[in-house]
Amino acid sequence: MENRNSEHERKEDIMSKKDIRSSVYIYPAIFTPEDKGMYSISFPDIENCCTCGDNLEDGMMMAEDALALMIYSNYEEKELQAPDATPIEKIKLNKGEFVTYVVCDTLEYRKKFGTRAVKKTLSIPEWLNDAAVKKNINFSQVLQEALKDKLNVS
């Protein structure tokens, strides 16, 4: 049990030191034209990260979503560092393709899709607990609101 607590505390310490701004990533994406105005999109620096779009606008939105998902699930969740982005001028293209940077914010992605609840145990003074219970205060909601306020996130 002691090792599990130490590992948990280590992870919490790492996450508490992580700057919220470090959730923004910028990577080059290769856009390949397909039939009927569609595009295939791939990220040379992120293994198996590819998507498609019905048109250029849809492709850009899908690229941002795919990039956020892959970085979050393959790197952030595993506490691994995402690879460095290749400079756009070093990307080799085939005829008809173009490359552009795609920006994603994994914090925004997690707020949108990561709704899994995590149980937390905390201690408060008994008098405060009693007063809150009498007022039917939702402890989880209050904690979430206070954390969002403290972290300046919505």
Legacy VTK file of the C-alpha trace (Angstrom):
# vtk DataFile Version 3.0
C-alpha trace
ASCII
DATASET POLYDATA
POINTS 154 float
0.000 0.000 0.000
2.854 2.369 0.789
4.244 2.059 -2.757
0.831 2.792 -4.284
0.454 5.923 -2.156
3.969 7.067 -3.048
3.293 6.520 -6.759
-0.047 8.360 -6.476
1.598 11.248 -4.616
4.373 11.396 -7.246
1.790 11.632 -10.053
-0.144 14.338 -8.205
3.094 16.258 -7.632
3.971 16.074 -11.339
0.498 17.227 -12.362
0.467 20.069 -9.828
3.715 21.409 -11.287
2.501 21.133 -14.884
1.750 24.515 -16.368
-1.755 24.695 -17.871
-0.248 26.340 -20.969
1.749 23.183 -21.657
-1.500 21.605 -22.886
-1.162 23.503 -26.189
0.647 21.699 -29.002
1.525 22.718 -32.568
2.409 20.124 -35.216
2.685 20.105 -38.996
-0.080 18.232 -40.802
-0.002 16.970 -44.372
-3.246 17.516 -46.280
-3.777 15.199 -49.244
-6.644 16.028 -51.634
-9.063 13.151 -52.260
-12.098 12.728 -54.517
-15.071 15.095 -54.264
-13.176 17.820 -52.385
-12.306 15.590 -49.423
-8.924 15.580 -47.659
-6.847 12.972 -45.861
-4.717 14.435 -43.093
-1.673 12.914 -41.407
0.841 14.069 -38.805
4.363 12.881 -39.594
5.552 13.407 -36.000
2.676 11.592 -34.249
2.547 7.878 -35.023
-0.805 6.646 -36.366
-2.349 10.101 -36.174
-4.486 10.574 -39.243
-7.995 11.663 -40.097
-10.035 12.994 -42.995
-12.477 15.762 -43.762
-15.340 16.320 -46.185
-13.714 19.612 -47.213
-10.807 21.786 -46.092
-12.682 23.408 -43.192
-13.925 20.044 -41.913
-10.428 18.616 -42.365
-8.909 21.349 -40.193
-11.406 20.695 -37.396
-10.939 16.939 -37.644
-7.139 17.373 -37.622
-7.266 19.408 -34.410
-9.496 16.805 -32.769
-7.340 13.847 -33.889
-4.148 15.560 -32.741
-5.571 16.348 -29.288
-6.840 12.782 -28.859
-3.551 11.176 -29.873
-1.343 13.466 -27.783
-3.549 13.112 -24.742
-3.976 9.335 -24.932
-0.466 8.426 -26.133
1.622 10.919 -24.175
-0.102 12.907 -21.430
-2.032 10.001 -19.893
1.163 7.940 -19.868
3.209 10.885 -18.561
5.441 10.773 -21.639
6.820 13.771 -23.470
5.319 14.334 -26.897
7.872 14.369 -29.727
9.316 17.594 -31.048
7.569 18.987 -34.109
9.465 18.768 -37.373
10.055 22.201 -38.929
7.476 22.674 -41.653
10.128 23.313 -44.319
11.597 19.826 -43.746
8.347 17.986 -44.509
8.484 16.116 -47.821
5.306 16.333 -49.860
3.870 14.412 -52.791
2.271 16.148 -55.756
-0.908 18.008 -54.773
-0.283 17.838 -51.015
0.278 20.816 -48.745
1.464 21.144 -45.179
0.263 23.524 -42.490
0.485 23.755 -38.737
-2.389 22.487 -36.620
-2.826 23.708 -33.046
-4.610 21.713 -30.369
-5.254 22.221 -26.686
-5.501 18.954 -24.767
-6.947 20.730 -21.736
-9.868 21.950 -23.847
-10.177 18.459 -25.326
-10.311 16.891 -21.838
-12.922 19.420 -20.693
-15.056 18.541 -23.705
-14.661 14.743 -23.701
-13.013 13.711 -20.428
-15.954 13.597 -18.071
-14.787 10.563 -16.069
-15.118 11.350 -12.369
-12.193 10.790 -10.007
-12.899 10.084 -6.358
-11.025 12.296 -3.883
-10.868 11.967 -0.122
-10.431 15.170 1.830
-10.633 16.484 5.361
-12.569 19.516 6.560
-13.419 20.722 10.054
-16.453 18.979 11.549
-18.302 22.261 12.176
-17.908 23.167 8.477
-19.197 19.765 7.402
-22.208 20.065 9.715
-23.072 23.535 8.424
-22.787 22.425 4.797
-24.915 19.315 5.353
-27.650 21.446 6.973
-27.692 23.645 3.844
-27.737 20.594 1.491
-24.456 21.693 -0.093
-23.176 19.424 -2.881
-19.557 18.918 -1.811
-18.414 17.656 -5.225
-19.918 20.633 -7.019
-18.379 23.126 -4.573
-14.957 21.502 -4.896
-15.162 21.522 -8.698
-16.199 25.188 -8.752
-13.439 26.153 -6.312
-10.770 24.251 -8.276
-11.864 25.798 -11.574
-11.745 29.241 -9.977
-8.336 28.615 -8.421
-6.930 27.309 -11.722
-8.634 30.015 -13.813
-10.302 27.440 -16.059
-13.935 27.087 -17.021
LINES 1 155
154 0 1 2 3 4 5 6 7 8 9 10 11 12 13 14 15 16 17 18 19 20 21 22 23 24 25 26 27 28 29 30 31 32 33 34 35 36 37 38 39 40 41 42 43 44 45 46 47 48 49 50 51 52 53 54 55 56 57 58 59 60 61 62 63 64 65 66 67 68 69 70 71 72 73 74 75 76 77 78 79 80 81 82 83 84 85 86 87 88 89 90 91 92 93 94 95 96 97 98 99 100 101 102 103 104 105 106 107 108 109 110 111 112 113 114 115 116 117 118 119 120 121 122 123 124 125 126 127 128 129 130 131 132 133 134 135 136 137 138 139 140 141 142 143 144 145 146 147 148 149 150 151 152 153
